[in-house]
Amino acid sequence: MSKALQLTDSLKAAEAAVKNLVHPASIQWENGKWQVILSFYRDLEQIPGRPEFIEISNGFHAAKAIKELQGVTFFCYLVESEYRELKEKKKKKIA
C-alpha cells in the first residue's frame, strides 16, 4: 500500500510542477510517453526549443504546435487565425 501512496504522491507533485509553468488541458501517458496538451500557444513558448507545426483539418483547428523536451511531448492546437499569425511572424524572422 505504501508504494501506491508514493506513486500517487509523485503523480500529484508532477501535476503541480507542470501547472506551475503552464496551463495544461491534459497530462497523459500514451504509448510509453508523457504528453502534455496545453491550453494556449503562449504556454508552449515556455518550453525550450523550436516548435514543429503540423497542419490538421478537424473542422475547428488548423494546426498542432509541438515541442519535445527530454522525451516529453508538449503541444497545443491552433485555430486558423493563430496559425496564420505564427506563420507570418516566422516569415518576418527569416526575411
C-alpha distances in whole Angstrom, upper triangle without the diagonal:
4,5,5,6,9,10,11,12,14,16,17,18,20,21,23,25,26,27,29,31,32,32,29,30,27,24,23,22,25,26,24,26,25,27,28,31,33,35,38,40,40,36,37,39,37,35,38,40,42,41,42,43,43,46,44,46,44,46,45,43,46,44,40,40,37,36,34,32,30,29,28,31,32,35,36,39,42,45,49,50,47,48,51,51,49,51,54,52,52,55,57,55,56,60
4,5,5,6,9,10,10,12,14,15,16,18,20,21,22,24,26,27,29,30,30,28,30,27,24,23,22,25,27,24,25,24,27,27,30,32,34,37,39,39,35,35,38,35,34,36,38,41,40,41,43,43,45,44,46,44,47,45,43,46,43,40,39,37,35,33,31,29,28,27,30,31,34,36,39,42,45,48,49,46,47,51,50,48,50,53,51,50,54,55,53,55,58
4,5,5,6,9,10,10,12,14,15,16,18,20,21,23,24,26,28,29,29,27,28,25,22,21,19,22,23,21,22,21,24,25,28,30,32,35,37,37,33,33,36,33,31,33,35,38,37,38,40,40,42,41,44,42,44,43,41,43,41,37,36,34,32,30,28,25,25,24,27,28,31,33,36,40,43,46,47,44,44,48,48,45,48,51,49,48,51,53,50,52,55
4,5,5,6,9,10,11,12,14,15,17,18,20,21,23,24,26,27,27,24,25,22,19,18,17,20,22,20,21,20,22,23,26,28,30,33,35,35,31,32,34,32,30,33,35,37,36,37,38,38,41,39,41,39,42,40,39,41,39,35,35,32,31,29,27,25,24,23,26,27,29,31,34,37,40,44,45,42,42,46,46,44,46,49,47,47,50,52,50,51,54
4,5,5,6,9,10,11,12,14,15,16,18,20,21,22,25,26,26,24,25,22,19,19,19,22,24,22,22,21,23,23,26,27,29,32,34,34,30,31,34,31,30,32,35,37,36,37,39,39,41,40,42,40,42,40,39,41,39,36,35,33,31,29,28,26,25,24,26,27,30,31,34,37,40,44,45,42,42,46,46,43,46,49,47,46,50,51,49,51,54
4,6,5,6,9,10,10,12,14,15,16,18,20,21,23,24,25,23,24,22,19,19,18,21,23,20,20,19,22,22,25,26,29,31,33,33,29,29,32,29,28,30,32,35,34,35,37,38,40,39,41,40,42,40,39,41,38,34,34,31,29,27,25,23,23,22,24,25,28,30,33,37,40,43,44,41,41,45,44,42,44,47,45,45,48,49,47,49,52
4,5,5,6,9,10,11,12,14,15,17,18,20,22,23,23,21,22,19,16,15,14,18,19,17,17,16,18,19,22,24,26,29,30,31,27,27,30,27,26,28,30,32,31,33,34,34,37,36,38,36,39,37,35,37,35,31,31,28,27,24,23,21,20,19,21,22,25,27,30,34,37,40,41,38,38,42,42,39,42,45,43,42,46,47,45,46,50
4,5,5,6,9,10,11,12,14,15,16,18,21,21,21,19,20,17,14,14,14,18,20,18,18,16,18,18,21,22,24,27,29,29,25,26,29,26,25,28,30,32,31,32,34,34,36,35,37,35,37,35,34,36,34,30,30,28,27,25,23,22,21,19,22,22,25,26,29,32,35,39,40,37,37,41,41,38,41,44,42,41,45,46,44,46,50
4,5,5,6,9,10,11,12,14,15,16,19,20,20,19,20,18,16,16,17,20,23,20,20,17,19,19,21,23,24,27,29,29,25,26,28,25,24,27,30,32,31,33,34,35,37,37,39,37,39,37,35,37,35,31,30,28,27,25,23,22,22,20,22,22,25,27,30,33,36,39,40,37,38,41,41,38,41,44,42,41,45,46,44,46,49
4,5,5,6,9,10,10,12,14,15,17,18,19,17,19,17,14,14,14,18,20,17,17,14,17,16,20,21,23,25,27,27,23,23,26,23,22,24,26,29,28,30,32,32,35,34,37,35,38,35,33,35,33,29,28,25,24,22,20,18,18,17,19,20,23,25,28,31,34,38,38,35,36,39,39,36,39,41,39,39,42,43,41,43,46
4,5,5,6,9,10,11,12,14,16,16,17,14,16,13,10,11,11,15,18,16,15,12,14,13,16,18,20,23,24,24,21,21,24,21,20,23,25,27,26,28,29,30,32,31,33,32,34,32,30,32,30,26,25,23,22,20,19,18,17,15,17,17,20,22,25,28,31,34,35,32,33,36,36,34,36,39,37,37,40,41,39,41,44
4,5,5,6,9,10,11,12,15,15,15,14,15,13,11,13,14,18,21,19,18,15,16,14,17,18,19,22,24,24,20,21,24,21,21,23,26,28,27,29,30,31,33,32,34,32,34,32,30,33,30,27,26,24,23,22,20,20,20,17,19,18,21,22,25,28,31,34,35,32,33,37,36,34,36,39,37,37,41,41,40,42,45
4,5,5,6,9,10,10,13,14,15,14,17,15,13,15,16,19,22,20,18,15,16,15,18,18,20,22,24,23,19,20,22,19,19,21,24,27,26,28,30,31,34,33,35,34,36,33,31,33,31,27,26,24,22,21,19,18,19,16,19,18,21,22,26,29,32,35,35,32,33,36,35,33,36,38,36,36,40,40,38,40,44
4,5,5,6,9,10,11,12,13,12,15,13,10,12,13,16,19,17,14,11,13,11,15,15,18,20,21,21,17,17,20,17,16,18,21,24,23,25,26,27,30,30,32,31,33,31,28,30,28,24,23,20,19,17,15,15,15,13,15,14,17,19,23,26,29,32,33,29,30,33,33,30,33,35,33,33,37,37,35,37,40
4,5,5,6,9,10,10,11,9,11,10,8,11,13,16,19,18,15,12,12,10,13,13,15,17,19,19,15,16,19,16,16,19,22,24,23,24,26,26,29,28,30,29,30,28,26,28,26,22,21,20,18,18,16,17,17,14,15,14,16,17,21,23,26,30,30,27,28,32,31,29,31,34,32,32,36,36,35,37,40
4,5,5,6,9,10,11,11,13,13,11,14,16,20,23,21,19,15,15,13,15,14,16,18,20,19,15,17,19,16,16,19,22,25,24,26,27,29,31,31,33,31,33,30,28,30,28,25,23,21,20,20,18,18,19,16,17,16,18,19,22,25,28,31,31,28,29,33,31,29,32,35,32,33,36,37,35,37,40
4,5,5,7,9,11,11,14,14,12,15,16,20,22,20,18,14,14,12,15,14,16,17,19,17,14,15,17,13,13,16,19,22,22,24,26,27,30,30,32,31,33,30,28,29,27,24,22,20,18,17,15,15,17,14,16,14,17,18,22,24,27,31,31,27,28,31,30,28,31,33,30,30,34,34,32,35,38
4,5,6,6,8,7,11,10,9,12,14,17,20,19,16,12,11,9,11,10,12,14,15,14,11,12,14,11,11,14,17,19,18,21,22,24,26,26,28,27,29,26,24,26,23,20,18,16,15,14,13,14,15,12,13,11,13,15,18,21,24,27,27,24,25,28,27,24,27,30,27,27,31,32,30,32,35
4,5,5,6,7,10,11,10,14,17,20,23,22,19,15,14,11,12,10,11,13,15,14,10,13,14,12,13,16,19,21,20,23,24,25,27,27,29,27,29,26,24,26,24,21,19,18,17,17,16,18,18,15,15,13,15,15,18,20,23,26,26,23,24,28,26,25,28,30,28,28,32,32,31,33,36
4,6,8,10,13,14,14,17,19,22,25,24,21,17,16,13,15,13,14,15,16,14,11,13,14,11,13,16,19,21,21,24,25,27,29,29,31,30,32,29,26,28,26,23,21,20,18,18,17,18,20,16,17,15,17,17,21,22,25,28,28,24,26,29,27,25,29,30,28,28,32,32,30,33,36
4,7,9,13,14,13,17,19,22,24,23,20,16,15,12,13,11,12,12,13,11,8,10,11,7,9,12,15,18,17,20,22,24,26,27,29,28,30,27,24,25,23,20,18,16,15,15,14,16,18,14,15,12,14,15,18,20,23,26,25,21,23,26,24,22,25,27,24,24,28,28,26,29,32
4,6,10,11,11,15,18,20,23,22,19,15,13,10,10,7,8,9,10,9,5,8,9,7,9,13,15,17,16,18,19,21,23,23,26,25,26,23,21,22,20,17,15,14,13,15,14,17,17,14,13,10,11,11,15,16,19,22,22,18,20,23,21,19,23,25,22,23,27,27,25,28,31
4,7,9,10,14,17,19,23,23,19,16,13,10,9,6,6,7,10,9,7,9,12,11,12,16,18,19,17,19,20,21,23,22,24,23,24,20,19,21,19,16,15,15,15,17,17,19,19,16,15,11,11,11,13,15,18,21,21,18,19,23,21,20,23,25,23,24,28,28,27,30,32
4,5,7,10,14,16,19,19,16,13,10,6,6,4,6,9,11,12,8,10,13,12,13,16,18,19,17,19,19,20,21,21,22,21,22,19,18,20,18,15,14,14,14,15,16,18,17,13,12,9,10,9,12,15,17,21,21,18,20,23,22,21,24,26,25,25,29,29,28,30,33
4,7,10,14,15,19,19,17,14,11,8,5,5,5,9,12,13,11,12,15,15,16,19,21,21,18,19,19,19,20,19,20,18,20,17,15,18,17,14,14,14,16,17,18,20,19,15,13,11,10,9,11,14,16,19,20,18,19,23,22,21,24,26,25,26,29,30,30,32,35
4,6,10,12,16,16,14,10,8,6,5,7,9,12,14,16,13,13,17,17,16,19,21,21,19,19,19,19,21,19,21,19,21,19,17,20,18,15,15,14,15,16,17,18,17,13,12,10,10,10,12,16,18,22,23,20,21,25,25,23,26,29,28,28,31,32,31,33,36
4,7,10,13,13,11,7,6,5,6,9,11,14,16,17,14,14,17,16,15,18,20,21,19,19,20,20,22,21,23,21,24,22,20,22,20,16,16,14,15,14,15,15,14,10,10,9,11,12,15,18,21,24,26,23,23,27,27,25,27,30,29,28,32,33,32,34,37
4,6,10,10,8,6,5,6,8,11,14,17,18,20,17,16,20,19,17,20,21,22,20,20,21,20,22,21,23,21,24,22,20,23,20,17,17,15,15,14,15,16,13,10,10,11,12,14,16,20,22,26,27,25,25,28,29,27,28,32,31,30,33,35,34,35,38
4,7,6,6,5,6,9,11,15,18,20,21,23,20,19,22,21,19,21,22,23,21,21,22,21,23,22,24,23,26,25,23,25,22,19,19,16,16,14,15,14,12,10,10,12,14,16,18,22,25,28,30,27,27,30,31,29,30,34,33,31,35,37,35,36,40
4,5,5,6,7,10,12,16,19,21,22,24,21,19,23,23,20,22,22,23,20,20,20,19,21,20,22,21,24,24,22,23,21,17,18,16,16,14,16,15,12,11,10,13,14,16,18,22,24,27,29,27,26,30,31,28,29,33,32,31,34,36,35,35,39
4,6,8,10,13,15,19,22,24,24,27,24,22,25,25,22,23,23,24,22,20,21,20,22,21,24,23,26,26,24,25,22,19,20,17,17,15,17,16,12,12,12,15,16,19,20,24,27,29,32,29,28,31,33,30,31,34,34,32,35,37,36,36,40
4,7,10,13,16,19,23,25,25,27,23,22,25,24,21,22,22,23,22,21,23,22,25,24,26,26,29,28,26,27,24,21,21,18,17,14,15,13,10,10,11,15,17,20,22,25,29,31,33,31,29,33,34,31,32,35,34,33,36,38,36,36,40
4,6,10,13,16,19,21,21,23,20,18,21,20,17,18,18,20,18,18,20,19,22,22,25,24,27,26,24,25,21,18,17,14,13,11,11,10,7,7,8,11,13,16,19,22,26,28,30,27,26,30,30,27,29,32,31,29,32,35,33,33,37
4,7,10,13,16,18,19,20,17,15,18,17,15,17,17,19,17,17,19,19,22,21,24,23,26,25,22,23,20,17,16,13,12,10,10,10,7,5,6,9,11,14,17,21,24,27,28,25,25,28,29,26,27,31,29,28,31,33,31,32,36
4,6,9,13,15,15,17,14,12,16,15,13,16,16,17,15,15,16,16,19,18,21,20,23,21,19,20,17,13,13,10,10,9,11,12,9,6,5,6,8,11,13,17,20,23,25,22,21,25,25,23,24,28,26,25,29,31,29,30,34
4,6,10,12,12,14,11,10,13,13,11,14,15,16,14,15,16,16,19,18,21,20,22,20,18,19,16,13,12,10,10,10,11,13,11,8,6,5,6,9,12,15,18,21,23,20,20,23,23,21,23,26,25,24,28,29,28,29,32
4,7,9,10,13,10,9,13,13,12,16,16,17,14,14,14,15,16,16,18,17,19,16,14,16,13,10,10,9,11,12,14,16,14,11,8,6,5,6,8,12,15,18,20,17,17,21,21,19,21,24,23,23,26,28,27,28,31
4,6,7,9,7,7,11,11,11,14,16,16,13,15,14,15,17,17,19,18,19,16,14,16,13,11,10,10,11,13,14,17,16,13,10,7,6,5,8,11,14,17,18,14,15,19,18,17,19,22,21,21,24,26,25,27,30
4,7,9,7,9,12,13,14,17,18,18,15,17,16,17,18,17,18,17,18,15,13,15,14,12,11,13,14,16,18,21,20,16,14,11,9,6,8,10,12,16,16,13,15,18,17,16,19,22,21,21,25,26,25,27,30
4,5,5,7,9,11,12,15,16,16,13,15,14,16,17,17,18,18,18,15,13,14,13,11,10,12,13,16,18,21,21,17,15,11,9,6,8,8,11,14,13,10,12,15,14,13,16,18,17,18,21,22,22,24,27
4,5,5,7,9,10,13,14,12,10,12,12,14,15,16,18,18,19,16,13,13,11,10,8,10,11,14,16,20,20,17,14,10,8,6,8,8,10,13,12,9,10,13,12,10,13,15,14,14,18,19,18,20,23
4,5,5,7,10,12,13,13,12,15,15,17,19,20,22,22,23,19,16,17,15,13,11,12,13,16,16,20,21,18,16,12,11,10,12,11,14,16,15,11,13,15,13,11,15,16,14,15,19,19,18,21,23
4,5,5,7,11,13,13,12,15,15,18,19,20,22,22,23,20,17,18,16,13,11,11,11,13,14,17,18,15,13,9,9,9,12,12,15,18,17,14,15,18,16,14,18,19,17,18,22,22,21,23,26
4,5,6,9,10,10,8,11,12,14,17,18,21,21,22,19,16,17,14,11,8,8,7,10,11,15,15,12,10,7,7,7,10,11,15,17,17,13,14,17,15,13,16,18,16,16,19,20,19,21,24
4,5,7,9,9,8,12,13,16,19,20,23,24,25,22,19,18,16,14,10,10,9,12,12,16,17,15,13,10,10,11,13,13,17,18,18,14,14,17,15,12,15,17,14,14,18,18,16,19,22
4,6,9,11,11,15,16,19,22,23,26,26,28,25,21,22,19,16,13,12,10,12,11,15,16,14,13,10,12,12,16,16,20,22,21,17,18,21,18,16,19,20,18,18,21,21,19,22,25
4,7,9,9,12,15,18,20,22,25,26,27,25,21,21,18,15,12,10,7,8,8,11,13,11,10,8,10,12,15,17,20,22,22,18,18,21,20,16,19,21,18,18,21,22,20,21,25
4,7,9,12,15,18,21,23,27,28,30,27,24,23,20,17,13,11,8,9,7,11,13,12,12,11,13,15,18,19,22,24,24,20,19,22,20,17,19,21,18,17,20,21,18,20,23
4,6,9,13,16,19,22,25,26,29,26,23,22,18,16,12,10,7,8,8,11,13,13,12,11,12,15,17,18,22,23,23,19,18,20,19,15,17,19,16,14,18,19,16,17,21
4,7,10,13,16,19,22,24,26,24,20,19,15,13,10,9,7,9,10,14,15,14,13,12,12,14,16,16,19,20,20,17,15,17,16,12,13,16,13,11,15,16,13,14,18
4,6,10,13,15,19,20,22,20,17,15,12,10,6,5,5,8,11,14,15,13,11,9,9,10,12,12,16,17,17,14,12,15,14,11,12,15,13,11,14,16,14,15,19
4,7,10,13,16,18,21,19,15,14,10,8,6,5,6,9,13,16,15,14,11,11,9,11,12,12,15,16,17,14,12,14,15,12,11,15,14,12,15,17,16,16,19
4,6,9,13,15,17,16,12,10,6,6,5,6,9,12,16,19,18,17,13,12,10,10,10,9,12,12,14,12,9,11,13,10,10,13,13,11,14,17,16,16,19
4,6,10,12,15,14,11,9,5,5,7,8,11,14,17,20,19,17,14,13,10,11,10,10,12,12,15,13,10,13,15,13,12,16,17,15,17,20,20,19,22
4,7,10,12,12,9,6,4,6,9,11,15,17,21,24,22,21,17,16,13,12,10,9,10,10,13,12,9,11,14,13,12,15,17,15,17,20,20,20,23
4,6,9,9,7,5,5,7,10,13,16,19,22,25,23,21,17,17,13,12,9,9,10,10,14,13,11,13,16,15,15,18,20,19,20,23,24,24,26
4,6,7,6,6,7,10,14,16,20,22,26,29,26,24,21,20,16,14,11,11,10,10,14,14,12,14,17,17,17,20,22,21,22,25,26,26,28
4,6,6,7,9,11,15,17,21,23,26,29,27,24,21,20,16,14,11,11,10,11,15,15,14,16,19,19,19,22,24,24,25,28,29,29,31
4,6,8,11,13,17,19,23,26,29,32,30,27,24,22,18,16,12,12,10,10,14,15,14,16,19,19,20,22,24,24,26,28,29,30,32
4,7,9,12,15,18,21,24,27,30,28,25,22,20,16,13,9,9,6,8,11,12,12,14,16,17,18,20,22,23,24,26,28,29,30
4,6,8,11,14,18,21,24,27,25,22,19,17,13,10,6,5,4,6,10,10,9,12,14,14,15,18,19,19,21,23,24,25,27
4,7,10,13,17,20,24,27,25,23,19,17,14,11,8,6,5,5,9,9,7,9,12,12,12,15,17,17,18,21,22,22,24
4,7,10,13,16,20,23,21,19,16,14,10,9,6,5,7,8,10,9,7,10,12,11,11,14,16,15,17,20,20,21,23
4,6,10,13,16,19,18,16,12,10,7,6,4,6,9,11,13,11,9,12,14,12,13,16,17,16,18,21,21,21,24
4,7,11,14,17,16,14,10,8,5,5,6,7,11,12,14,11,9,12,13,10,11,15,14,13,16,19,18,19,22
4,7,10,13,12,10,7,6,4,7,9,11,14,16,17,14,13,16,16,13,14,18,17,15,19,21,19,20,23
4,7,10,10,8,6,5,6,9,12,14,18,19,20,17,15,19,18,15,16,19,18,16,19,21,19,20,24
4,7,6,6,5,6,9,12,15,17,21,23,24,21,19,22,22,19,20,23,21,19,23,24,22,23,26
4,5,5,7,8,11,15,18,20,24,26,27,23,22,25,25,21,22,25,23,21,25,26,24,24,28
4,6,8,11,14,18,21,23,27,29,30,27,26,29,28,25,26,29,27,25,28,30,27,28,31
4,6,10,13,17,20,22,26,28,30,26,25,28,28,25,26,29,28,25,29,31,28,29,32
4,6,10,14,17,20,23,26,27,24,23,26,26,23,25,28,26,24,28,30,27,28,32
4,7,10,13,16,20,22,24,20,19,23,23,20,21,25,23,22,25,27,25,26,30
4,7,11,13,17,20,21,17,17,20,20,17,19,22,21,20,23,25,23,25,28
4,7,10,13,16,17,14,13,17,17,15,17,20,19,18,21,23,22,23,27
4,7,10,13,14,11,11,15,15,13,15,18,18,18,21,23,22,23,26
4,7,10,12,9,9,13,14,13,14,17,18,18,20,22,22,24,26
4,6,8,6,6,9,10,10,12,14,15,15,18,20,20,21,24
4,6,5,6,9,10,11,12,15,16,17,19,20,22,23,25
4,6,5,6,9,10,11,12,14,15,17,19,20,21,23
4,5,5,6,9,10,11,12,14,15,17,19,20,21
4,5,5,6,9,10,11,12,14,16,17,19,20
4,5,5,6,9,10,11,12,14,16,17,19
4,6,5,6,9,10,11,13,15,16,17
4,5,5,6,9,10,11,13,15,16
4,5,5,6,9,10,11,13,14
4,5,5,6,9,10,11,12
4,5,5,6,9,10,11
4,5,5,6,9,10
4,5,5,6,9
4,5,5,6
4,5,5
4,6
4
